[in-house]
């Protein structure tokens, strides 16, 4: 008889091992999936994880793209992880990412064609405020009416997508775009462009913000009383109330912060790699960041490493589609396997397997 017996406290060994085990299982099962699609599995895995970093033909382009892709994932995942630590489940970061891009780009385009060093900082602030405001909707509804933040934040993603389609064809539409939807290209507007800080490295202000967010989150969770309140609320809600922690404040802080960071990620993306507001601007970073947060064990340093790994699957996946004609859906499924196997193996963190004979009736 096989039973799962709850551990007195979570296993530190399994906490550290499960992300690695999840990655290995993803490679194995992903390889089987590629084989069923008629593609060489070992070659596919090599192209995804090895070639973007070390292949002489692709590395020069792929290595800078690693930071470009990882920046928004890390920035969004840091905000999500703080809420997840408190048991507050913001699933709508994609919507906050979109609204941050819209408000930030809107500020930049409002100043066009004026040139000033102050425009880009104003865009960053506007992007953060746009994401913050979108995150405060489920926060206020939860605090005032006890609504479920999972459903509200998720439904708001579809509202944000409708806003994106609307402004792409209306308010922010490029008047010189010959009728095509989409805003002006911010990369061609020097004061609003999120250009590389060091040429050829992929390092732009969004990457810098992500690194600052990692440091901020680490200090907050380990050295600040607010971080203690967040962790206590997630681990022992009743003890938190007895200690004088106000749940409403924790909800407003966590959802507001995660929304602001997601909004900033949207602004840095629209002013940099994407370049403009378009109908299909959103690329799923807000949902992928959930995988990054859990793969990083909700720890800032772990999220930094997990963000780089997930960015590698993006770049390697695009390369595999090009080299092996893999369907894009298979790469998305491959990325989703990471979260699936992480949740599956995470059982061993809180439970141990016990083998024994079934007792007599």
FENBELFEN-V968538 format. One record per pair of residues at least 12 apart in sequence whose ideal C-beta (glycine too) atoms are under 7 Angstrom apart, sorted by the first residue. I is the first residue (numbers start at 1). GAP is how many residues later the second one is. D is the distance in whole Angstrom. If there is no record, write none. Layout:
i=I gap=GAP d=D
i=I gap=GAP d=D
//
This chain:
i=1 gap=355 d=6
i=1 gap=356 d=6
i=1 gap=357 d=4
i=2 gap=351 d=6
i=2 gap=353 d=6
i=3 gap=351 d=5
i=4 gap=343 d=7
i=4 gap=347 d=4
i=4 gap=349 d=6
i=5 gap=346 d=6
i=5 gap=347 d=5
i=5 gap=349 d=5
i=6 gap=344 d=6
i=6 gap=345 d=6
i=7 gap=343 d=6
i=7 gap=344 d=6
i=7 gap=345 d=6
i=10 gap=339 d=5
i=10 gap=340 d=6
i=11 gap=338 d=5
i=14 gap=334 d=5
i=14 gap=335 d=4
i=15 gap=282 d=7
i=15 gap=334 d=5
i=18 gap=324 d=6
i=18 gap=327 d=4
i=18 gap=328 d=5
i=18 gap=330 d=7
i=18 gap=331 d=6
i=19 gap=276 d=6
i=19 gap=278 d=7
i=19 gap=323 d=6
i=21 gap=324 d=5
i=22 gap=316 d=6
i=22 gap=319 d=4
i=22 gap=320 d=4
i=22 gap=323 d=6
i=23 gap=315 d=7
i=25 gap=316 d=4
i=26 gap=308 d=7
i=26 gap=311 d=4
i=26 gap=312 d=5
i=26 gap=315 d=6
i=27 gap=18 d=5
i=29 gap=308 d=6
i=30 gap=15 d=7
i=30 gap=304 d=5
i=30 gap=307 d=6
i=31 gap=13 d=7
i=31 gap=14 d=6
i=33 gap=297 d=6
i=33 gap=300 d=7
i=37 gap=289 d=7
i=37 gap=293 d=6
i=39 gap=285 d=5
i=39 gap=287 d=6
i=44 gap=276 d=6
i=44 gap=280 d=6
i=44 gap=282 d=7
i=47 gap=269 d=6
i=47 gap=272 d=5
i=47 gap=273 d=5
i=47 gap=276 d=6
i=47 gap=277 d=7
i=48 gap=265 d=6
i=48 gap=268 d=3
i=48 gap=269 d=6
i=48 gap=272 d=5
i=49 gap=263 d=6
i=49 gap=267 d=6
i=51 gap=265 d=7
i=51 gap=268 d=6
i=52 gap=260 d=6
i=52 gap=263 d=5
i=52 gap=264 d=5
i=52 gap=267 d=6
i=58 gap=261 d=6
i=62 gap=253 d=5
i=64 gap=136 d=6
i=64 gap=137 d=6
i=64 gap=138 d=3
i=65 gap=137 d=6
i=65 gap=250 d=5
i=66 gap=136 d=7
i=66 gap=242 d=6
i=66 gap=245 d=5
i=66 gap=246 d=6
i=66 gap=249 d=6
i=67 gap=134 d=7
i=67 gap=135 d=4
i=67 gap=136 d=6
i=67 gap=140 d=5
i=68 gap=134 d=5
i=68 gap=205 d=5
i=69 gap=242 d=4
i=69 gap=245 d=5
i=69 gap=246 d=6
i=70 gap=237 d=4
i=70 gap=238 d=5
i=70 gap=241 d=4
i=71 gap=135 d=4
i=71 gap=136 d=4
i=71 gap=139 d=5
i=71 gap=197 d=7
i=72 gap=134 d=6
i=72 gap=193 d=4
i=72 gap=196 d=7
i=72 gap=197 d=5
i=72 gap=213 d=5
i=73 gap=212 d=6
i=73 gap=215 d=6
i=73 gap=216 d=5
i=73 gap=219 d=5
i=73 gap=234 d=4
i=73 gap=237 d=6
i=73 gap=238 d=6
i=74 gap=136 d=4
i=74 gap=140 d=7
i=74 gap=229 d=6
i=74 gap=230 d=6
i=74 gap=233 d=4
i=75 gap=131 d=7
i=75 gap=134 d=6
i=75 gap=135 d=4
i=75 gap=138 d=6
i=75 gap=186 d=5
i=75 gap=189 d=6
i=75 gap=190 d=4
i=76 gap=17 d=5
i=76 gap=21 d=6
i=76 gap=185 d=6
i=76 gap=186 d=5
i=76 gap=189 d=5
i=76 gap=209 d=6
i=76 gap=210 d=6
i=76 gap=213 d=4
i=77 gap=212 d=4
i=77 gap=215 d=4
i=77 gap=216 d=4
i=77 gap=219 d=7
i=77 gap=226 d=5
i=77 gap=230 d=6
i=78 gap=135 d=4
i=78 gap=136 d=6
i=78 gap=139 d=5
i=78 gap=183 d=6
i=78 gap=222 d=6
i=78 gap=225 d=6
i=79 gap=178 d=6
i=79 gap=179 d=3
i=79 gap=182 d=4
i=79 gap=183 d=6
i=80 gap=13 d=6
i=80 gap=178 d=5
i=80 gap=209 d=6
i=80 gap=210 d=6
i=80 gap=213 d=5
i=81 gap=212 d=4
i=81 gap=217 d=4
i=81 gap=222 d=6
i=82 gap=135 d=6
i=82 gap=148 d=6
i=82 gap=172 d=6
i=82 gap=175 d=6
i=82 gap=176 d=7
i=83 gap=171 d=4
i=83 gap=172 d=6
i=83 gap=175 d=5
i=84 gap=209 d=6
i=84 gap=214 d=6
i=85 gap=145 d=5
i=85 gap=146 d=6
i=85 gap=149 d=5
i=85 gap=213 d=6
i=86 gap=144 d=5
i=86 gap=147 d=4
i=86 gap=148 d=5
i=86 gap=164 d=5
i=86 gap=168 d=5
i=87 gap=146 d=6
i=87 gap=147 d=4
i=88 gap=61 d=6
i=88 gap=163 d=6
i=88 gap=166 d=5
i=88 gap=167 d=6
i=89 gap=60 d=6
i=89 gap=61 d=5
i=90 gap=45 d=7
i=90 gap=59 d=7
i=90 gap=63 d=5
i=90 gap=165 d=6
i=90 gap=168 d=5
i=91 gap=59 d=5
i=91 gap=62 d=5
i=91 gap=63 d=5
i=92 gap=46 d=7
i=92 gap=61 d=3
i=92 gap=62 d=5
i=92 gap=64 d=5
i=92 gap=65 d=5
i=93 gap=165 d=6
i=93 gap=169 d=4
i=93 gap=193 d=4
i=93 gap=196 d=6
i=94 gap=63 d=5
i=94 gap=188 d=6
i=94 gap=190 d=7
i=94 gap=192 d=3
i=94 gap=193 d=6
i=95 gap=39 d=6
i=95 gap=61 d=5
i=95 gap=62 d=4
i=95 gap=64 d=7
i=95 gap=65 d=4
i=96 gap=35 d=4
i=96 gap=38 d=5
i=96 gap=39 d=5
i=96 gap=163 d=4
i=96 gap=166 d=4
i=96 gap=167 d=5
i=96 gap=190 d=7
i=97 gap=34 d=7
i=97 gap=165 d=5
i=97 gap=166 d=7
i=97 gap=168 d=6
i=97 gap=169 d=4
i=97 gap=185 d=7
i=97 gap=188 d=6
i=97 gap=189 d=5
i=98 gap=62 d=4
i=98 gap=63 d=7
i=98 gap=66 d=5
i=98 gap=168 d=6
i=98 gap=184 d=5
i=99 gap=31 d=4
i=99 gap=32 d=6
i=99 gap=35 d=4
i=99 gap=61 d=5
i=99 gap=164 d=6
i=100 gap=27 d=4
i=100 gap=28 d=7
i=100 gap=30 d=5
i=100 gap=31 d=4
i=100 gap=162 d=6
i=100 gap=163 d=2
i=100 gap=164 d=6
i=100 gap=165 d=7
i=100 gap=166 d=4
i=100 gap=167 d=5
i=101 gap=26 d=7
i=101 gap=165 d=3
i=101 gap=166 d=6
i=101 gap=168 d=6
i=101 gap=169 d=4
i=101 gap=176 d=7
i=101 gap=180 d=6
i=102 gap=28 d=6
i=102 gap=61 d=6
i=102 gap=62 d=7
i=102 gap=65 d=6
i=102 gap=175 d=6
i=103 gap=23 d=5
i=103 gap=24 d=6
i=103 gap=26 d=7
i=103 gap=27 d=3
i=104 gap=19 d=4
i=104 gap=20 d=7
i=104 gap=22 d=5
i=104 gap=23 d=3
i=104 gap=26 d=7
i=104 gap=162 d=7
i=104 gap=163 d=3
i=104 gap=166 d=7
i=104 gap=167 d=7
i=105 gap=67 d=7
i=105 gap=78 d=6
i=105 gap=81 d=6
i=105 gap=165 d=5
i=105 gap=172 d=5
i=106 gap=66 d=6
i=107 gap=15 d=5
i=107 gap=16 d=5
i=107 gap=19 d=4
i=108 gap=15 d=5
i=108 gap=78 d=6
i=108 gap=81 d=7
i=108 gap=84 d=4
i=108 gap=163 d=7
i=109 gap=63 d=6
i=109 gap=74 d=6
i=109 gap=75 d=6
i=112 gap=72 d=6
i=112 gap=77 d=6
i=115 gap=75 d=6
i=115 gap=76 d=5
i=116 gap=75 d=6
i=119 gap=72 d=4
i=119 gap=73 d=6
i=120 gap=71 d=6
i=120 gap=72 d=6
i=123 gap=69 d=6
i=123 gap=144 d=6
i=123 gap=148 d=6
i=124 gap=140 d=6
i=124 gap=143 d=6
i=127 gap=136 d=5
i=127 gap=137 d=5
i=127 gap=139 d=6
i=127 gap=140 d=3
i=128 gap=132 d=4
i=128 gap=135 d=5
i=128 gap=136 d=5
i=130 gap=133 d=5
i=131 gap=128 d=4
i=131 gap=129 d=5
i=131 gap=131 d=5
i=131 gap=132 d=2
i=131 gap=133 d=7
i=131 gap=135 d=7
i=132 gap=124 d=5
i=132 gap=127 d=5
i=132 gap=128 d=4
i=132 gap=131 d=6
i=134 gap=22 d=6
i=134 gap=26 d=7
i=134 gap=125 d=6
i=135 gap=120 d=5
i=135 gap=121 d=6
i=135 gap=123 d=6
i=135 gap=124 d=2
i=136 gap=119 d=7
i=136 gap=120 d=6
i=136 gap=123 d=7
i=137 gap=15 d=7
i=137 gap=19 d=6
i=138 gap=14 d=4
i=138 gap=15 d=4
i=138 gap=18 d=7
i=138 gap=117 d=6
i=139 gap=112 d=5
i=139 gap=113 d=5
i=139 gap=116 d=4
i=139 gap=117 d=6
i=142 gap=109 d=6
i=143 gap=105 d=5
i=143 gap=108 d=6
i=143 gap=109 d=7
i=149 gap=106 d=7
i=161 gap=121 d=7
i=164 gap=115 d=7
i=164 gap=117 d=6
i=164 gap=118 d=7
i=165 gap=114 d=5
i=167 gap=110 d=6
i=168 gap=13 d=4
i=168 gap=14 d=6
i=168 gap=109 d=6
i=168 gap=110 d=6
i=168 gap=111 d=5
i=169 gap=12 d=4
i=172 gap=105 d=5
i=181 gap=97 d=7
i=181 gap=98 d=6
i=182 gap=94 d=5
i=182 gap=95 d=7
i=182 gap=96 d=4
i=183 gap=93 d=5
i=183 gap=94 d=4
i=184 gap=92 d=7
i=185 gap=90 d=5
i=185 gap=91 d=5
i=186 gap=84 d=7
i=186 gap=85 d=5
i=186 gap=89 d=6
i=186 gap=90 d=6
i=187 gap=88 d=4
i=192 gap=79 d=6
i=193 gap=78 d=6
i=194 gap=12 d=6
i=194 gap=74 d=5
i=194 gap=77 d=4
i=194 gap=78 d=3
i=204 gap=64 d=7
i=204 gap=68 d=5
i=205 gap=63 d=6
i=206 gap=59 d=7
i=206 gap=62 d=3
i=206 gap=63 d=7
i=206 gap=66 d=6
i=209 gap=55 d=6
i=209 gap=59 d=7
i=213 gap=48 d=6
i=214 gap=86 d=5
i=214 gap=87 d=7
i=214 gap=89 d=7
i=214 gap=90 d=5
i=217 gap=83 d=4
i=218 gap=82 d=4
i=218 gap=83 d=7
i=229 gap=16 d=5
i=229 gap=21 d=6
i=230 gap=20 d=6
i=230 gap=24 d=7
i=232 gap=13 d=6
i=233 gap=12 d=6
i=233 gap=14 d=7
i=233 gap=17 d=5
i=262 gap=24 d=6
i=265 gap=20 d=7
i=288 gap=22 d=6
i=288 gap=47 d=7
i=291 gap=19 d=7
i=291 gap=44 d=7
i=291 gap=47 d=6
i=291 gap=48 d=4
i=292 gap=14 d=5
i=292 gap=15 d=5
i=292 gap=18 d=5
i=294 gap=45 d=6
i=294 gap=48 d=6
i=295 gap=43 d=6
i=295 gap=47 d=6
i=310 gap=25 d=7
i=313 gap=21 d=7
i=313 gap=22 d=5
i=317 gap=14 d=4
i=317 gap=17 d=7
//
